[in-house]
Amino acid sequence: MARWLILIGVLVAAFAATATAAASESWDVCDGPPGASTSTCAPLQGPVDPQGRELWLRKRQATPTGPGPHALYLVGVASSEAWLNGQRLGRNGRPGATRAAEVPGTYQAAFPISDRLWQPEGNTLVVHLSSFHGGLRLDYPMGAVLVAPYPYPMPKVLMPAMLLAAGALLAAAFGFGVIHAIRRTGSSLALAGMAGAAGLHAVLESVNLIGTYPYPLHIWRLVAIWGLAALFGILLVSWVTARFWPMAGRRTSVGAALLVATSLVVPGFDAKTAASLGLGLALAAAITARGVYRRQPGARAMLAWLVLILGVLTIWPDVFVNLSYFVLAACLVLPLLMVEVVRLGWEAERRETALARAAGRPDRLTVTSSRGVVLVPLADIVAILGADDYVELRLVDGQTLLHAARLDTLERDLSPAFVRVHRSALVNLAHLTRLEREEGRCRVHLSHGEPLPVSRGRLATVRAALDGGPEAPTA
């Protein structure tokens, strides 16, 4: 356990510079065991890369000057063994010249170095590596090949923070899943997916805090981490779209998926993960900014959170990927979960009051909102726009009201005077002035407010309703 905790410090404290550090140190690469009569060595160019080959490295290692024992840390997708001044330090698996000859080691290895092995000067460090079982090829296969104090200093807050964030996010995913089972709303399902993806991501990132694993599994761990980050970004875009731009739900979700997929071209899986999150966050911020411009409730607070998390990603990308992302994700979903739970209780109470008030008033819609219960005459409603588990009522006086109801339910309960023109819009036929085709798309113009798009599947129903008048049946 102590060795595992030592190694995590290498991964967290210096991961961003691992490939550069490994390449910048004065390693020589040899075509055989250094010191053999047939072996020649030359300076290493680029990162340490044993993928698909047997690799011998040699380095002149200065004697450590700091107090306490030291160790050689090898972190990466390779089997390894090492010597200092001709004395074996240890072996991780068994390096070989072929796939059959190699025995895969673990992703992390630490070889403690006895003080008596160090010479005052002229120390020679030899490392033997091979990697034939890694799967997909990595741009930076070795995270660390370095001598550092033993045990490696590691932030004490790291493990509790990671595990606490993972537990909170998975609990939030369960909570939103229960809410979805009750309300059947897309927002609760998206939030459950976001919390679950971030929680599983935190679990995979904290695997190294708990223990090591065979190096062939590492590539699939990295792929899973990228996939969960991409899923979080796509679901975030889907959720903010449902809140602030419901008419563009499918387009933005598809656009988010295509945009996030471009992160695959970024070299290095840490960079791929950061890019997938950054692209999703940027698109979500753009959609939320539209909500701020239209003065939609909650848009300012959401945009502030998105700008904060994008700022952290830009300034500290490595800290963001390894820790801040999970903390910030938990800071988003946990308050939303509490709001949803409280809202469920309030809505149950309001529903009872609304049912009592609505008895005998079929010409009015009982609207439940944060301000209480209001009876709105149906004749005053110009259009109803869906916003997932809310709807926005547009009234003849230019006001808008948020109503805690679903568009599908209102379409079923309201009179035939309301017709569905889009999956996110109902219009009152009494306020419909004309149907026009503009730039290849059909839109309905209303007596008040902006025109609304008409989907192709609803066009025949809208035309029939216009021809038949308000009493025509809706689809």
C-alpha positions in Angstrom: 0.0 0.0 0.0 2.8 2.4 0.9 4.4 1.9 -2.5 1.1 2.6 -4.3 0.7 5.9 -2.4 4.3 6.8 -3.3 3.7 6.4 -7.0 0.5 8.5 -7.1 2.5 11.5 -6.3 4.5 11.1 -9.5 1.2 10.8 -11.5 -0.5 13.8 -10.0 2.3 16.2 -9.3 4.2 15.9 -12.6 2.0 14.1 -15.1 1.8 17.1 -17.5 5.5 17.2 -17.9 6.2 13.4 -17.8 7.0 12.9 -21.4 9.0 16.1 -21.7 10.9 15.3 -18.5 11.7 11.8 -19.6 12.9 13.1 -22.9 14.8 16.1 -21.6 17.0 14.1 -19.2 20.3 12.9 -20.7 19.3 9.3 -21.5 21.3 7.3 -24.0 19.5 4.6 -26.0 21.5 1.4 -26.7 21.0 -1.4 -29.2 21.7 -4.0 -26.5 22.7 -4.3 -22.9 25.0 -1.3 -22.1 28.5 -2.4 -21.5 28.4 -5.4 -23.8 31.1 -5.5 -26.5 28.5 -5.5 -29.3 26.3 -2.7 -27.9 26.5 0.9 -29.1 24.6 3.9 -27.5 23.4 7.2 -28.8 21.5 10.2 -27.2 17.8 9.6 -26.9 15.7 11.7 -29.2 12.0 12.3 -28.1 10.1 10.6 -25.4 10.9 7.2 -23.9 8.9 4.9 -26.0 9.3 1.1 -25.6 6.0 0.3 -27.5 6.5 -2.7 -29.8 10.2 -3.1 -29.1 12.9 -3.9 -26.5 14.6 -0.7 -25.2 17.8 -0.3 -23.3 18.5 3.0 -21.6 21.6 4.3 -19.9 22.2 7.5 -17.9 24.8 9.1 -15.8 23.0 9.7 -12.5 24.2 12.2 -10.0 24.3 11.1 -6.4 21.2 12.5 -4.5 22.0 15.2 -2.1 18.7 15.3 -0.2 18.1 13.5 3.1 16.5 10.0 3.3 16.4 7.1 1.0 15.6 7.3 -2.7 14.0 5.1 -5.3 13.7 4.7 -9.1 10.1 5.3 -10.2 8.9 3.7 -13.5 5.4 4.7 -14.4 4.1 3.6 -17.9 2.9 0.8 -20.2 6.0 -1.4 -20.0 7.7 -4.2 -18.3 10.9 -3.1 -16.7 14.1 -3.9 -14.8 16.9 -1.6 -13.6 20.5 -1.6 -12.4 22.6 1.0 -10.6 26.3 0.7 -10.9 25.9 -2.9 -12.0 23.6 -3.9 -9.1 20.1 -4.9 -9.9 17.4 -2.7 -8.3 14.4 -4.8 -9.2 12.2 -6.1 -12.0 8.6 -5.4 -12.9 7.3 -8.3 -15.0 10.0 -9.4 -17.5 11.1 -7.4 -20.5 11.7 -9.3 -23.6 12.6 -8.9 -27.3 9.2 -10.3 -28.5 5.6 -10.5 -27.3 6.0 -14.1 -26.3 9.2 -13.4 -24.4 7.8 -10.5 -22.4 5.9 -11.0 -19.1 3.7 -7.9 -18.6 4.4 -6.0 -15.5 2.3 -3.4 -13.6 1.7 0.2 -14.7 3.6 1.5 -11.7 6.8 0.3 -10.2 9.2 1.7 -7.5 12.6 0.3 -6.9 14.1 1.5 -3.6 17.9 2.2 -3.8 20.1 1.3 -0.9 22.5 4.2 0.2 25.5 1.9 -0.1 24.9 1.5 -3.9 25.6 5.2 -4.5 29.1 6.3 -5.5 30.4 9.8 -4.8 30.3 10.4 -8.6 30.1 8.5 -11.8 26.9 6.6 -11.1 25.5 4.6 -14.1 21.7 3.9 -14.2 20.5 1.3 -16.7 16.9 0.6 -17.5 15.5 -2.3 -19.6 12.0 -1.8 -21.0 9.6 -3.5 -23.4 6.0 -3.1 -24.2 4.2 -5.6 -26.5 0.9 -5.9 -24.7 -0.3 -2.3 -24.5 -3.1 -2.3 -27.1 -3.6 1.1 -28.7 -0.5 3.1 -29.3 0.1 6.0 -26.9 1.8 9.3 -27.7 3.5 9.4 -24.3 3.7 5.8 -23.0 6.0 6.4 -20.0 4.7 8.8 -17.4 7.9 8.8 -15.3 11.4 7.4 -15.4 13.2 9.2 -12.6 15.0 9.0 -9.2 13.1 10.7 -6.4 12.9 10.6 -2.6 11.4 7.4 -1.1 8.5 7.5 -0.2 7.4 10.1 -2.7 5.7 13.2 -1.1 2.0 13.2 -1.9 -0.7 15.8 -1.0 -2.6 14.3 2.0 -5.8 15.8 0.8 -5.8 14.1 -2.6 -7.2 10.7 -1.7 -10.0 11.9 0.6 -11.0 14.6 -1.9 -11.2 12.2 -4.8 -13.1 9.6 -3.0 -15.5 12.1 -1.4 -16.2 13.6 -4.9 -16.7 10.2 -6.4 -19.2 9.2 -3.6 -21.1 12.5 -3.8 -21.4 12.3 -7.6 -22.6 8.7 -7.6 -25.1 9.5 -4.9 -26.4 12.4 -6.9 -26.7 10.1 -10.0 -28.9 7.8 -7.9 -31.0 10.7 -6.6 -31.6 12.1 -10.1 -32.4 8.6 -11.3 -35.1 8.3 -8.6 -36.5 11.7 -9.6 -36.5 10.6 -13.3 -38.5 7.6 -12.3 -41.1 9.9 -10.6 -41.2 12.7 -13.1 -40.0 11.2 -16.4 -38.3 14.4 -17.4 -35.3 14.7 -19.7 -33.4 17.1 -17.4 -33.4 14.7 -14.5 -32.1 11.9 -16.8 -29.4 14.2 -18.2 -28.3 15.2 -14.7 -28.3 11.6 -13.6 -26.0 10.8 -16.6 -23.7 13.8 -15.9 -23.3 12.9 -12.2 -22.8 9.2 -13.0 -20.2 10.0 -15.7 -18.3 12.3 -13.5 -18.5 9.9 -10.5 -17.2 6.9 -12.6 -14.5 9.2 -14.0 -13.4 10.0 -10.4 -13.3 6.3 -9.5 -11.1 5.5 -12.5 -8.8 8.5 -11.7 -8.5 7.3 -8.1 -7.6 3.7 -9.0 -3.9 4.6 -8.6 -4.7 5.8 -5.1 -5.9 2.4 -4.1 -3.5 0.1 -6.0 -1.7 -0.7 -9.2 -2.8 -2.9 -12.1 -1.2 -4.8 -15.1 0.0 -2.3 -17.6 -2.1 -3.8 -20.6 -5.2 -2.5 -18.8 -4.0 1.1 -18.8 -5.0 2.0 -22.4 -8.6 0.8 -21.7 -8.6 2.8 -18.5 -7.6 5.9 -20.5 -10.2 5.3 -23.2 -12.9 4.9 -20.5 -11.8 8.1 -18.9 -11.9 10.0 -22.2 -15.3 8.5 -23.0 -16.8 9.5 -19.6 -15.5 13.0 -20.0 -16.9 13.2 -23.5 -20.3 11.9 -22.2 -20.3 14.6 -19.5 -19.7 17.3 -22.0 -22.4 16.1 -24.4 -25.0 15.7 -21.6 -24.1 19.1 -20.2 -24.9 20.7 -23.6 -28.1 18.7 -23.8 -29.2 19.8 -20.3 -28.5 23.6 -20.8 -30.2 23.4 -24.2 -33.3 21.9 -22.6 -33.3 24.8 -20.1 -32.4 27.7 -22.2 -33.0 26.8 -25.9 -35.5 23.9 -26.1 -36.3 24.5 -29.7 -32.8 23.5 -30.7 -32.4 20.4 -28.6 -31.6 17.7 -31.2 -29.3 20.0 -33.3 -27.2 21.0 -30.4 -26.9 17.5 -29.0 -25.7 16.2 -32.4 -23.4 19.2 -32.8 -22.0 18.6 -29.3 -21.2 15.0 -30.1 -19.4 15.9 -33.3 -17.5 18.7 -31.6 -16.4 16.6 -28.6 -15.3 13.8 -31.0 -12.7 16.2 -32.5 -10.8 15.9 -29.2 -9.5 12.5 -30.4 -7.0 14.2 -32.7 -5.3 15.9 -29.7 -2.0 14.1 -28.7 -2.0 12.5 -25.3 -5.0 11.1 -23.4 -4.8 13.7 -20.6 -5.0 16.4 -23.3 -7.8 14.5 -25.1 -9.8 14.4 -21.9 -9.3 18.1 -21.1 -10.2 19.0 -24.7 -13.4 16.9 -24.7 -14.5 18.6 -21.4 -13.5 22.1 -22.6 -15.3 21.8 -25.9 -18.5 20.7 -24.2 -18.2 23.4 -21.6 -17.6 26.1 -24.3 -20.7 25.1 -26.3 -22.8 24.9 -23.1 -21.6 28.4 -22.2 -22.5 29.8 -25.6 -26.1 28.4 -25.3 -26.4 29.7 -21.7 -25.2 33.2 -22.9 -28.2 33.2 -25.2 -30.4 32.5 -22.1 -28.7 35.4 -20.3 -29.4 37.7 -23.3 -33.1 36.6 -23.3 -33.2 37.1 -19.5 -34.2 33.5 -18.8 -34.3 32.5 -15.1 -31.1 30.8 -13.8 -29.1 31.6 -16.9 -26.7 34.1 -15.2 -25.8 31.7 -12.3 -25.2 28.9 -14.8 -23.1 31.0 -17.1 -21.0 32.1 -14.1 -20.3 28.5 -13.1 -19.4 27.6 -16.7 -17.0 30.5 -17.0 -15.4 29.5 -13.6 -14.8 26.0 -14.7 -13.5 27.0 -18.1 -11.1 29.4 -16.4 -9.8 26.6 -14.1 -9.4 24.3 -17.2 -7.5 27.0 -19.1 -5.2 28.1 -16.2 -4.6 24.7 -14.5 -5.4 22.0 -17.1 -3.7 19.2 -15.2 -5.2 20.1 -11.8 -8.6 20.3 -13.5 -8.4 16.9 -15.1 -7.1 15.2 -12.0 -9.2 16.8 -9.3 -11.0 20.2 -9.9 -13.3 18.7 -12.5 -14.9 16.4 -10.0 -15.2 19.0 -7.3 -16.8 21.5 -9.6 -19.1 18.9 -11.1 -20.2 18.0 -7.6 -20.7 21.7 -6.8 -23.1 21.8 -9.8 -25.2 18.7 -9.4 -25.6 18.5 -5.6 -27.3 21.9 -5.3 -29.5 21.0 -8.3 -30.4 17.8 -6.6 -31.4 19.6 -3.4 -33.5 22.0 -5.4 -35.2 19.2 -7.2 -36.0 17.4 -3.9 -37.4 20.6 -2.4 -39.4 21.3 -5.5 -41.0 17.9 -5.5 -42.3 18.6 -2.0 -43.6 22.1 -3.0 -45.2 20.8 -6.1 -47.1 18.1 -4.3 -48.6 20.8 -2.0 -49.3 23.2 -4.8 -51.0 20.4 -6.8 -53.5 19.9 -4.1 -54.3 23.6 -3.9 -54.5 23.9 -7.7 -56.9 21.0 -7.9 -59.2 22.6 -5.4 -59.1 26.0 -7.2 -59.5 24.5 -10.7 -62.8 22.7 -10.0 -65.5 24.1 -12.3 -63.1 26.4 -14.2 -62.5 24.6 -17.5 -61.8 28.0 -19.3 -58.7 28.6 -17.2 -55.3 27.0 -16.8 -54.1 26.6 -13.2 -50.4 27.7 -13.3 -48.1 26.6 -10.5 -44.9 28.5 -10.3 -42.4 29.9 -7.7 -44.9 32.7 -7.0 -47.7 30.4 -6.1 -50.9 29.3 -8.1 -52.4 31.6 -10.8 -55.6 30.9 -12.8 -54.8 32.1 -16.4 -57.6 32.4 -18.9 -57.0 30.1 -21.9 -57.9 32.9 -24.2 -55.0 35.0 -22.9 -52.4 32.3 -23.8 -50.8 32.9 -27.2 -48.4 30.0 -27.2 -46.9 27.4 -24.8 -43.2 26.5 -25.2 -41.7 23.4 -23.7 -38.6 23.5 -21.5 -38.3 19.9 -20.4 -40.1 19.6 -17.0 -41.4 23.3 -17.3 -43.3 25.1 -19.9 -43.2 28.8 -20.8 -46.6 30.5 -21.3 -46.6 33.5 -23.6 -49.5 35.8 -22.8 -51.3 38.5 -24.9 -49.9 41.3 -22.6 -46.3 40.3 -23.5 -45.7 38.6 -20.1 -44.3 35.1 -19.8 -45.0 32.6 -17.0 -43.1 29.4 -16.1 -45.5 26.6 -15.3 -44.4 23.3 -13.6 -46.0 21.0 -16.2 -44.9 19.0 -19.3 -45.9 20.0 -22.9 -47.3 16.5 -23.6 -49.6 16.7 -20.6 -51.0 20.1 -21.7 -51.5 19.0 -25.3 -53.6 16.1 -24.0 -55.6 18.2 -21.4 -56.2 21.5 -23.2 -59.1 22.1 -25.6 -58.6 21.6 -29.4 -58.1 25.3 -29.7 -54.4 24.6 -29.0 -52.4 22.8 -31.7 -48.9 21.3 -31.6 -46.7 23.0 -34.3 -43.4 21.7 -33.1 -42.2 19.1 -30.5 -41.5 22.1 -28.2 -44.4 24.4 -29.0 -48.2 24.6 -28.7 -50.1 27.6 -30.2 -53.5 29.0 -29.6 -55.4 29.0 -32.9 -57.3 32.1 -31.9 -54.0 34.0 -32.1 -52.6 32.4 -35.2 -52.5 34.9 -38.1 -50.8 33.0 -40.9 -48.6 30.1 -42.0 -45.6 31.1 -44.2 -42.6 29.4 -45.8 -39.4 31.3 -45.3 -36.0 30.0 -46.6 -37.3 26.5 -47.0 -38.8 26.4 -43.5 -42.4 26.9 -42.4 -43.3 29.3 -39.5 -46.5 30.4 -37.9 -47.1 34.0 -37.2 -49.0 34.9 -34.1 -50.9 38.0 -33.0 -48.3 38.6 -30.3 -44.7 37.6 -30.0 -42.2 36.1 -32.4 -43.0 33.5 -35.1 -42.5 29.9 -34.2 -41.1 27.1 -36.5 -43.4 24.3 -37.7 -41.8 20.9 -38.0 -42.4 18.9 -41.2 -44.3 16.2 -39.3 -46.8 18.7 -37.9 -47.3 20.8 -41.1 -50.4 18.8 -42.3 -52.0 19.1 -38.8 -51.4 22.8 -38.7 -52.9 23.3 -42.2 -55.9 21.2 -41.3 -56.4 23.1 -38.1 -56.3 26.4 -40.0 -58.8 25.2 -42.6 -61.2 23.7 -40.0 -61.0 26.5 -37.4 -60.5 26.2 -33.7 -62.7 23.2 -33.4 -60.6 21.0 -35.6 -59.1 18.1 -33.8 -55.3 18.1 -33.2 -52.9 15.3 -33.8 
